[in-house]
Amino acid sequence: MAREDKITLIIQELVRRSNEESRRLRSLEQRLLALETRTNALESSGALRVKRVNDKIAEFDAAIKVQDDIVMKLKSSFDKLSKQTDKYARKSEIKEIERMFDLLSPISQQFVTKKEFEELKRRI
């Protein structure tokens, strides 16, 4: 009987160990499944974020192109205005023309009569 008891104890120990290993294996499988679920969620979240970032970059790129076009148009307009301002008279040139008109204007000049002229001539 002792031999049968030993065999029974050995079988019971083997069954207990087998059950323990099965429980540990199920636990590891559950943890692995949880990790796979979290990994898939992170991958999809990361892919969505990358897509959003790429969309924003595309928007910024389009906005930069629009701004670049606006800057080029402004530069062209500025160049045209600059060329036109070269054709205008400067303030100093206008002042010079005003002085010439003042010199030649009969309204601002004082006239003398022939008598006054003769008198001035005699005095000198």
Backbone torsions as a table, in degrees:
resi	resn	phi	psi	omega
1	MET	NA	-32.8	-179.5
2	ALA	-60.1	-36.4	-179.9
3	ARG	-68.2	-41.3	178.8
4	GLU	-66.2	-36.6	178.2
5	ASP	-66.2	-40.8	178.5
6	LYS	-63.9	-44.2	-179.2
7	ILE	-63.6	-41.6	178.8
8	THR	-63.2	-43.9	178.5
9	LEU	-63.4	-40.3	179.3
10	ILE	-65.1	-44.8	179.8
11	ILE	-63.4	-43.5	178.3
12	GLN	-61.5	-42.5	178.1
13	GLU	-63.4	-42.7	178.5
14	LEU	-63.9	-41.7	177.3
15	VAL	-64.0	-44.6	178.6
16	ARG	-60.0	-46.4	179.6
17	ARG	-63.9	-41.1	179.0
18	SER	-62.1	-44.0	177.9
19	ASN	-62.6	-42.7	179.1
20	GLU	-62.5	-43.1	179.3
21	GLU	-66.3	-38.5	177.4
22	SER	-63.5	-43.2	177.9
23	ARG	-61.6	-44.5	179.3
24	ARG	-64.7	-39.7	178.9
25	LEU	-64.2	-42.6	176.5
26	ARG	-62.3	-41.5	179.0
27	SER	-62.2	-44.4	178.5
28	LEU	-65.0	-39.2	177.8
29	GLU	-63.5	-40.9	178.3
30	GLN	-64.3	-43.2	178.5
31	ARG	-64.0	-40.6	178.3
32	LEU	-63.3	-42.6	177.8
33	LEU	-62.6	-41.3	177.9
34	ALA	-63.5	-42.0	178.6
35	LEU	-64.8	-41.2	178.0
36	GLU	-62.7	-41.3	178.2
37	THR	-62.0	-46.1	179.4
38	ARG	-64.5	-40.4	178.9
39	THR	-63.2	-43.4	178.5
40	ASN	-63.6	-40.5	178.2
41	ALA	-63.7	-43.3	178.8
42	LEU	-64.6	-40.4	179.1
43	GLU	-63.4	-45.1	-179.6
44	SER	-67.8	-37.5	177.3
45	SER	-64.7	-43.8	178.8
46	GLY	-63.7	-41.7	179.2
47	ALA	-63.6	-40.0	178.5
48	LEU	-64.8	-41.3	178.7
49	ARG	-65.2	-41.2	178.3
50	VAL	-62.0	-41.4	178.6
51	LYS	-62.6	-44.8	178.9
52	ARG	-61.7	-43.7	179.6
53	VAL	-63.0	-43.4	178.6
54	ASN	-63.1	-38.7	176.8
55	ASP	-63.8	-42.8	178.6
56	LYS	-63.8	-40.9	178.8
57	ILE	-62.3	-41.2	178.5
58	ALA	-63.9	-40.0	177.5
59	GLU	-63.0	-46.6	179.4
60	PHE	-62.1	-39.6	178.8
61	ASP	-61.9	-44.7	178.5
62	ALA	-63.8	-41.8	179.7
63	ALA	-65.0	-39.0	178.4
64	ILE	-64.8	-40.4	178.1
65	LYS	-63.0	-41.8	177.9
66	VAL	-62.3	-45.2	179.6
67	GLN	-63.9	-37.0	177.9
68	ASP	-63.7	-42.1	176.8
69	ASP	-61.9	-42.3	179.5
70	ILE	-63.3	-43.5	179.4
71	VAL	-62.4	-42.2	179.4
72	MET	-63.6	-41.1	177.6
73	LYS	-64.1	-42.7	178.3
74	LEU	-63.2	-40.5	178.9
75	LYS	-63.7	-42.6	178.9
76	SER	-62.5	-44.6	178.5
77	SER	-63.1	-40.6	179.2
78	PHE	-63.5	-42.0	178.2
79	ASP	-62.5	-41.1	177.9
80	LYS	-62.9	-45.0	178.8
81	LEU	-63.3	-39.4	179.6
82	SER	-62.6	-42.1	178.1
83	LYS	-66.1	-36.3	179.6
84	GLN	-71.1	-34.7	-179.0
85	THR	-68.7	-23.8	175.8
86	ASP	-65.8	-25.1	-179.2
87	LYS	-80.7	-19.9	-178.4
88	TYR	-78.8	154.7	177.9
89	ALA	-77.2	146.4	178.5
90	ARG	-83.6	163.3	-178.7
91	LYS	-61.4	-40.1	-179.5
92	SER	-65.3	-36.1	178.7
93	GLU	-67.8	-39.1	177.8
94	ILE	-64.0	-43.1	178.8
95	LYS	-61.2	-40.7	179.2
96	GLU	-64.0	-41.4	178.3
97	ILE	-65.8	-39.6	177.4
98	GLU	-60.6	-42.6	179.0
99	ARG	-63.1	-39.5	178.3
100	MET	-64.4	-41.1	177.7
101	PHE	-64.1	-40.2	178.3
102	ASP	-61.8	-39.0	179.9
103	LEU	-67.7	-36.7	-175.7
104	LEU	-93.8	-8.2	-175.7
105	SER	-72.9	126.0	179.0
106	PRO	-73.2	-20.8	-177.7
107	ILE	-71.9	-41.0	-177.4
108	SER	-83.6	-13.0	-179.8
109	GLN	-82.8	151.5	176.1
110	GLN	-98.5	132.0	-180.0
111	PHE	-100.1	150.3	176.5
112	VAL	-119.9	150.6	177.1
113	THR	-83.4	169.5	-178.1
114	LYS	-64.2	-37.7	179.7
115	LYS	-63.8	-46.6	180.0
116	GLU	-62.7	-36.1	178.3
117	PHE	-65.3	-43.6	179.9
118	GLU	-63.7	-39.6	179.9
119	GLU	-66.7	-42.1	178.7
120	LEU	-64.0	-35.8	-179.1
121	LYS	-67.6	-38.2	179.9
122	ARG	-69.5	-35.4	-179.3
123	ARG	-67.5	-33.6	-177.3
124	ILE	-86.2	NA	NA
